[in-house]
Amino acid sequence: MSFALTAGVTGLQAHQRMLDVAGNNLANINTVGFKSSTIIFSELLSQILKRASQPTATIGGVNPQQIGSGVQVAGITPDTSQGNLVHTNSPLDLAVEGEGYFVLSDGLQNVYTRAGAFAVDSSSNLVDPSTGYLVQRTGTVGESDNFQTPGNSNIKVPFDVAMQASGTSEIKVSGNLSADAVHEITQINRLRSDITYTTSGANATGSTKISDLDQYDEDATWADGTITFSGWKPNGDPLGATPTTDLDMAVDVNTTIQNVLDHLNKTNEQQTISSTGTGGTFNVAFGVDNVDIAFGASAAQIETALEGLSTIGAGNVSCSGGDLPTTPVVVEFTGTLAAMDVADLAIDNTNLTGGTASVAETIKGSATTGVLNGATASIVNGRIVVTDGAAGYSLSDLKMEWSDSNLTMPAYFEAATVGGAQVKSFTIIVYDSQGGEHVLSGAFTRTGTNSNLWDLILTSISGNINELTFDNRRIQGIKFNGSDGSFAGLDSGIGDTAQFTVTFAHDTANPQTIAVDMGTQGLFNGLTQFAKASTAVAKEQNGYTTGDLSSVSVSNEGFIIGAFTNGLKKNLAAVQLALFSNPSGLESVGNGHFTPSVNSGIAVGTQGLVGGAGTIHGSSLERSNADVANLFVSMIEAQNGYQANARTIKIANDMLKELTTLIR
């Protein structure tokens, strides 16, 4: 009976543990990520009363006689099966569907959990808010954008960090350029200054004087300057050499001479100037003397004439100092062609008698020898407009530069109308290095009817542009295969590159290059030339402005995706998961956290859907996998087992009592 008593005691103890396990499981029925446990019993060592005997020739074998000494808890094993997932309203609540544990760090060691109720602390760290342990990441995602710190595996959710702007470095164009369509009327190429000239806020006209322009700083100290015209003629030849005509862009001849007199004499001596001279001259009177000075006279000629006045005296005249020019401004052209190519640019000096030359007069041409071979210049709505002398494909381009700074010059001339037999225009938003938004307009123009060659010209770009030169705004020789209309790259004979270069005013030292991706040669994944309507457009670009993080979400791979106020989405970090060869061997350290044991295997870091890891779900939590119905049955079994073992002890005790009464 001693065996019955000890066996009963072990039975009580074992079923008490069974009840403890069931109670713990039920207590955590609503604990996030909780894994219930299952208790397993095994019998204790048996006492052998009689050993077994083997069979003989005349008798069979006999089994051993054994009495067990009770029961023991052989193991309490966690059930690592998947718990149900429930949706939450927090995007940083995470759940793993499948294998894997989230990795947390307290700064000294890593712990592992299936409970993904995470939040962001005041330092932008993603943490387990119940313990403050830091959620860990894997890989280098987010480091290149400065969202994460290289060498630090803690996850930052940068609500306090702005996304740095990125200037556009590439645009992609695609679609068809018609192989057979032509304009009913071939277009004439027109250039238009990017700046609108005004006078007292109203648009300048063709008769507006330069000195009256709002863009002319009349208070600036005058210095010599040179107006330089450069560019291409319609046939692609460069503009020509320097004309012989001097031009004072600052003030008219009357005022120039009057200023000289004012500069030389500060007394109240009589000084007069009139335009009553003959033969295109001014008559200058100083005191009792007077002298005629021709229109367009140089500074040296003015000085010589004034030095001849007895009231002034030889050698006392100078055009330097104050706000006076030492010499008139010279209009010149870059290039190597003969002067005859630009001779008709000369300013008619008689137009200076009433004030400064008008803006339109600075670019006039003739039918044969004008600046752009017959081009005409005018002021339309305050802009300088230069129109080719003939319709059709044209390489015309123009740039005006002035070495002084008191008159604002156009940064470039827009292509208001692109000349050609067929033109397809498009627009796209691009960004500069500071995130400034610009509308880039471009146009494809066919070099000739039945031609397989096209040009792409950047016709205009909005914003404060410092420079857009003609050799950096046109892509020449876009070629197509005549056999099938597929893109064939750029004509090697022209030697152009598929890119634009724009210099923005905020960063003149670093021109911004924008490559144009037109597709793969021989394929149809970009531009094509089929016999149907032109549909080519710029479909995307890679620049963006600055933005602040507005919301986050988590992908199935565990990428934390940030949505920014500029409309972009970026991967901020990749949540790390840990895999174990035997997750049932992990040791619980409370708070839903586990540490490896000698039987769990080491942690293998990975991310969602990689290396056997499960899927990560955002805005979700994994519920406890404890089954209430099974636990209630388990408690009943524990109770029944406990009661049965208690009854064993009671019966054994009663029998012992009966034994003690035999001698009475």
Secondary structure, 3 states (H helix, E strand, C coil): CHHHHHHHHHHHHHHHHHHHHHHHHHHCCCCCCCCCEEEEEEECCCEEEECCECCCCCCCCECCEEECCCEEEEEEEECCCCCCEEECCCCCEEEEECCCEEEEECCCCEEEECCEECEECCCCEEEECCCCEEEEECCCCCCCCCCCCCCCCECECCCCCEECCECCCEEEEEEECCCCCCCCCCECCEEEECCCCEECCEECCCCCEHHHCCCECCCCCCCCCEEEEEEECCCCCECECCCCCEECCCCCHHHHHHHHHHHHCCCCCCEEEECCCCCCEEEEEECCEEEEEECCCCHHHHHHHHHCCCCCCCCCCCCCCCCCCCCCEEEEECCCECHHHHHHHCCCHHHHCCCCCECHHHHCCCCCCCCCCCCEEEEECCEEEEECCCCCCCCCEEEEEECCCCECCCCCEEEEECCECCEEEEEEEEECCCCCEEEEEEEEEECCCCCCEEEEEEEEECCCEEECCHHHCEEEEEEECCCCCEEEEECCCCCCCCEEEEEEHHHCCCCEEEEEECCCCCCCCCEECCCCCCCCEEEEECCECCEEEEEEEECCCCEEEEEECCCCEEEEEEECEEECCCHHHCEEEECCEEECCCCCCCCEEECCCCCCCCEEEECEEECCCCCHHHHHHHHHHHHHHHHHHHHHHHHHHHHHHHHHCCCC
